[in-house]
Amino acid sequence: MGFEEKMQEIKGYLRRIELLGNAMGVLNWDLEVNVPPGGVKGRAEVLGYLSGEMYKLITAPEAGEYIAWLEQQNLTDPVHKGMLREMKKSYERLVKIPADRFVAFSRLTSEAQAVWAESRRRNDYEMFKPYLKQIMDFEKEFVGYLGYKQNKYDTLLDQYEPDMTTAVLDKVFGDLRDKLVELLTGLREQGKAPNNDFLKGHYPADKQKALNREVLKLMGFDFNRGRVDISAHPFTTSFFNGDVRITNRYDEEYFLSSFFSAMHEGGHALYEQDISDELYGTGLATGVSMGIHESQSRFYENMIGRSKGFWEYFFPTVVKEFPNLSGARPEDMYKAVNTVEPSLIRTEADELTYAMHIIIRYEMEKAFINDEITVDEAPEVWNEKYEKYLGIRPKDYSSGILQDTHWSGGMVGYFPSYALGNLYAAQFLNTMKKDMDVEELLREGNLEPIHQWLKDKVHKHGAVYTPSELVEMVTGEPLNPQYFVDYLAAKLRTVYNID
């Protein structure tokens, strides 16, 4: 069999994995959006069965044979290299985990997500606690199978941000925290906080949905290949060939919560919709890492959605839906959405304090996996960290340890991706500004050149390149956190009238 014939055979195998993954994705999306409480256990059983079939596919003897064959070839095509890299990583990870434990974990997390949503609604940590314990026990068990070099948490972190380690993150997050605290101190001592009283009001959910649709259209989201629904926690999921689903939730006293969630999830969605069709059947038709994925969501949510030019263009659209804001100016909205104020909810945090939310979760995940805290201690540890880092303390579980869905889904190791996403996004923005006048495009409401730049530089490549390769390819240098600090400092000095 010739090289091309063998590659087609391998792509046929990878296609089966993709199709099964898409089927599971639809069922998971439906579980979060539509399934009634009485259907949760049944759905968990279905997903558990399908995860077992996925396990068999990924660990099949033919997979090992394909990997061995690819390793013997002199691969020069970046796609072929990426196929080998991703196949080998998935195979070597799963063959070390017993099939029955992999299936059991899938069933547990499918059920736990519904329990978490109800626990959050009821403000009942005790209801969710047994599930959290089982999930953390599973994660530690998996680390035992997979092994680790320096820190057990590295093994979980690598699933979401390849080759990232706690040693690197401890330094990056430590330096970032110190610089942001210095910036926050300067704002408090020298600046004048904006008056945001004009935002108080009632914002019907149906009008929020209409407004969010307008901003998603402006961003370039293709509604012919996507839709928006409601869930307990906003998320984005992608199925075959650009079918991308966004979810959101609505607070009728604060429309900006759903608005920025729409832009955030829209950033994820654009990434998925823009992946080259040629990558389907290669195992690479997905984001390369959650850090890069979050760079796209955080870019649109913050670097576009909290920019001055954007509000100069978009504010009249907001006023059409919410006439109570007609007495305000675009400048007022720009300053309002950039006000720095410690808050309890991560998804509603300002850009400066957001990193503190991530550092708290990062520290807690490391502590869980290294047996330094228990699920009984966790709520109080969470509250103490919020008091230490942000000077505020949750008054209930729903605004504290129950606010995020990630742990219920077994996504331990994911949270650092959000902070890394900020850093990647700022570096991408710095490079983008060399090619176009971003602020002028925003004032004109012309986001298409921005979207096209990201599509050409980042999105279309899917998972062909590693995160570090992609960042250096786009920006000409490795990850440099200083771009984010500089971007934030420049903007906030303007907002707070600091010379």
N, C-alpha and C positions, 0 to 999 in steps of 0.2 A: 504493500500500500504506500502510495506517495505521500509527500508532506501535506499537500493541500487536502487530500482525501482524509488523512488522519485528523487534520485540524477540523474538518467538517464533522467528523465522528465525535470529536471532543465537544464541539459546539452543540451538537445534538443532545449530548449528555447534560451539558450545562443548561440547555434550554428546558429540559425536564425539571431541573431544580428551580429555575425561574418560574415556570408555570405553576408548580406546586406551591412555591412561596407566594405567588399572586393569589392563589385560591385561599391560602391561610390568611393573607392580608385582608381580603374581602370579609372573611368571617370575623377577624379581629376588629375591623372597622365597625361591622354590624353589632358586635358585642358592646362596643363603647357607645354606639349611637341609638340602636333600636331594640336590642334584646330586652324583654321584660324580666323582672327579677326571678320569676319561676323558671326561666330558660337558661340561667347562668351555668348551672351544673352540667346540663346537657351539652351546652356549647363548649364548656371546658373539656368534656370528654371527647368531643369531635376534634377539637384542636390538639388535644393530647395524642389522639390516634394519628392525625396528620403529621404532627411533629416527629412521631416514630417513623413514619414513611420518609420524611425528610432526612432523618438520621440515617436510614438505610441507604438512601441515594448518595448522600455525601460521603459515607464511609464504605461504600461498595468496593469490592476488589478492583473493579475496573477503574475507579478513581485513582487508586494507588498506581495502577499500571499507566494511566494517562500522565500522572505527575512524573513518574520515572522516565517515560518517553520524552516528555517536554524537557526534562533536565539534561537529556542527552543531545538535544538539538542546539545548534548555534543560533539562538533566537536574537533577532535584531529589531523586529517590529515591537514598538512599545505596547501594543495591544496584546500580543502573544506573551510578552514578559509579564504584563499585568495579570493575564489569565493564570499563568503558572503561580505567581505570587499569591493570589487570592485563593486558588484551589488548594494549594499546599497548606496555607494557613488554616482554612476551614477543616480540611481533612485531618491534619495533625492535631488540631484541637479536639475534634469530636471523637476520634478513635480512642482517645484517652478516657472519655466519659462513658460509663456503662449506659447502654440504651435505655434500660428501665428507669434510670435516674434522670436521664434527659427528658423522657416522656412525662415522668412524675412532676418535674419542675414546670414543664409547659402547662400541665393541667392546673397546677397550683397557681401560677401567675395569671392564667385566664380567669380563674375564680376570684383571685385576690383583687384584681382590678375593679370588679363590681362591688366587692366588699369594701374596698377603700372608698369608692364614690359614696356609698351609703354611710360609711363611718364619718366621712367629711361632712356630709349633709347633717348628720345627727350630732356632730362634735363628740364622737364616742371613740376614743383611742383604744379602749379595752376590746372593742369589737374587732379592730384591725390587728391588734398586737400579736395574736397567735400566728397570723399569716406573715407578719413582718419577721417574726422569729424564724419561721420555717424557711422563708426566702433567704435570710442572712445565713442560716445554717447550710442551705444548699450552696450558696455562693462560696462559703468557706470549704465545703466539701469539694466543689469543682476546682478550687485553687489547689487542693490536695492532689487531685488527679493530674492537673496541668503543670504543677510545680511553679517555682518562682526563684529569682536570683537574689534580690535584696529586700524587697518588701512584698508581702502577699497581695497588696492592693494593686501592684503593677500588672499582675496577670489579668485583672478585671479591667483596668484602665486601657490596656492594649486592645481590647475588643472594640473600643470606641475611638481611640486615638492611637493608631499603630506606632509603636516604638517610643511612646511617651512613658516617662517614669515619674515616680513620686519625688525622686531626687531632683529632677529638672523642675517639676511643678512647685516643689517647696521653695526653690529659689525664685522662680518666676513670680509666684503668688506673693511671696514675702516682699520682694522688691516692689511689686505692683501695689500691694497694700500700703507700704510705707509712703510711696509717692502720692497715692490717692488721699491718704490721711493728711499729708502736708497740703495738698490742694484744698481739701475740705476745710482745714484750719484757716487757710488764707481767705476762703470765701466768707467764713463766719466772722473773721476779724476785720476784713477790708470791704466786703461787698454788701449790697443791699438786696435782700430777697424780694422777688416779684410778688405783687398782690394778685392772688388767684381767685378771689371771691367771685369773680364774674362767671366762673365755671359751675357754681352751685345751681342746681335746677333738676328738672325731671326730663329724662331722655328715653322715650318709648323704644322698646326693643326692635319693633318693626322699622323704625326710622334709623336706628343704628345699623340694622342689616342692610338697608338701602345705601347708607353712607359707606359702609365697608365694601359693598359691591363696587361702588364708584372708584374707591382707591385701589382695589384689586385690578380693575380694568385699566386704570392709569399705569399701574406697575407692569402690566402685560400678561396677567394671568389669563389663560385660555379657558373660558367657561364651557367651551365645547368639549373639553377634555378634563373637566373638573367640576367640583361643586362644593358648597359650604353647608355644614350641618351643625347641630348643637351637641355638646358633650360636657361632662363635668370638668374637664381640663382641656384646653385647646391643644390640638395636635394635627399633624399632617401625615398622611400615608399615601403611598404610591403603588399602583397596580400596573398592569401591562400597558406599554406604549403610551405613556403620558397621561393615563387616567389617574388624576391626583385629587385626593379628597382632603379638604380643610374642615376643621371644626372650631367652634368658638363658644363662648358663654357671655351672658349679657347682664350688666348691672345698670338698672335704669336711673341710678343717681350719679353715674360716672361713665359717660360714653367712651372716654379715652381708653378705658380698660379693654373693651372689645375692639376698638379701632386699632390700637397698637398690636393686639394679638392677631388681628387680620393681616397687618403688614408683616408681622413676624412670620406667621405661618405661610403667607404669600411668598416670602423670600425662600422658604424651604421648597414651596411648590414650583416656583420658577426653575430652581435648580433641577428638579426631577423632570419637569416638562421639556427642558432644554437639552437633556442628554441625547447624544447622537443616536439615531435609530440603528446605526451600524454596530452598536455595542450590545444590542439585544442578542442573547444567545452566547455571550462571552463571560457572563458572571460579573461584568464590569458596568452594567447599566444601572448604577446607583452612585450615591455620593461616596467619595473616597474615605471620609471620616466624619464623625459627628462634629468635630471642631470646624472643619471646612463647611459642613452643612450649616452649622450655627453662624458661621461668618456671613452667610447669605441672609439668614433671617435677621440677625442683629444689624447687618448693613441697612436693610430696608426699614426695619423698625426704628432705628436710631439715627443713622448717618443720613438717611433720606427723610424719614418721618419726623425727626426733631431738628431739621435744618431750617434756617430762616427763609431760604428761597422756596422751599416746599410750601410753607404756610402762606407766603405771599401769593402763591398761585391757588392753593386749595381751600383757603379759609372761606371764600364766598360759597363754595359747595357745601361746607359745613353749616353755614348760616341758612342756606335754603332748607335744610332738614331741621335745623334748630334755631328758629328766629329769635329765641331768648338771648342768643349770643351776638345779635346785630349791633349792640352798642360797643362791642370790643373791636380791636384792630388785629390784623395779622401779627403785628409785633407783640401784642399782649399774649396771643396764643403761643407764639414762639418762645417767649420767656416762661410761660406757664408750664409747657411741656419739658422745659429744661431746668425747672426748679429742683434744687438738691434738698431732699428732706428724707431722713431715714424712715423707712416704712417696713411693715411686717411681711408683706406679700412680694415674693421674688418677681413675679411677672409684671408687677406694677412699679417696680423700683426704678429710680432715676439711674442714669448711666454711671454716675460716680459711685454710688453706694451699692450698685448691683453686684460688683465684684465681691463685696463682703458676704452677700447671700450665698454666693458660690463657694467661697472659702469655708463658710460654716458647714455646708453640706459635704464638701471635700474632706474636711477634718473629721466629720462624723462617720463618713463611709470608711475612712482609713481605720478609725477606732473600732467600728463594728467588725471589720474583717480581721483585725489583729487582736480581737478579744479584749479590747480595752474598755468597752461599754456594753451593756445589755439592753434589751428592748424595754425592760422596766425602768432603767435609768435614762433612756433616750429623751423623753419629753423635757425633763429638767435640764439635761445637758444642752439641748437645743435652746431652751429659754435663757440659760446662762450665757451662751455664746452670743445670742442676740443682744443681751444687755451689755456684754463686754465690747462687741464690735460696732454696734449701732446705737447703743444707749436706749434701747426700747425693749419691752418684754411682752411676749404674747400673753393675752388674757384667756385664750382658749386653745384647744387642739387644732381646730379648723384653720386658724390663722397662724398656727405653729407647725408642729411636726406632721400634720395631716394635709398640708396645703398642696403638696406635689404628688403626681401619679407615678413617678419614675420607679420608686422602690416596689410598688405593688406589681409593676410589670417586670420586675427582675432586672431593671437597668441600673445596677450598681456599678459605678465607674463612669457614668454618663455626664454627671454634673460639671466636671471640669471643662467639658466641651464648650459650655456657654461662655466662660471667661476667655478661653482660647479663641473662640469665635470672634469676640470683640477685638482681640489683638490682630488676628488675621484680617478682619474687615478693615481696620484702620490702615493696615499696610497696603491692602488692595486699593483703598480710597486714595492714599498718597500717590500711588502709581497712576491711577485713573486720571487724577487731576493734571498729570503731565500731558495727557492725550486730549483732554477736553475741558471746557469751563463748566464744571459740574453745577456750580451755584446758579449760573445763568440758565442752564437747561432746566433747573428746578423752578426758577422764576417763570419760565415759559410753560411749565407743565409738560415738558418734553422729556419723558423718562426713557424713550425708546433707545437713544444712543447709549445710555447707561446700561440698560438691559442687554443690549447687543454686545457691549464690551464684556460684561460678565459672562454672557453665553459663550463668546469666542475664547475668552481666557480661562474660564473656570468650568462652567456648566457642561459644555458638550463633551468634555473629557471623561465624565463619570469617574470611575475608580481606576483609570488607566495608570495614573501616576500616584506615588505616595504623597501624603500631605506635605512633607518637606520638599519633595521634588517639585510639586505644583507651586508652592509659595515662591520658591527660588526661580522657577520658570516664568512666573507672572511678574514678580517684583525685582528680580535680579539679585536678591540677597536672602539669607535665612530669616526666620521669624525674628522680628525686632519689636519688643513691647513698647519701646519709647514712642513709636508712632501714635499709639493709642493715648498715651499720657499727653503728648503734645496736642493732639486733636481735641481732647477733652478740655485741657487747660485753655486753649485759644477760644473755644466756644463759651465756656463758663465765665471767662473774664468779661466777655461782651455782655452776657446775660446779667451778670452781677455788677456791671458798670465799674470794673476795676481796670485802671490804666496799665 
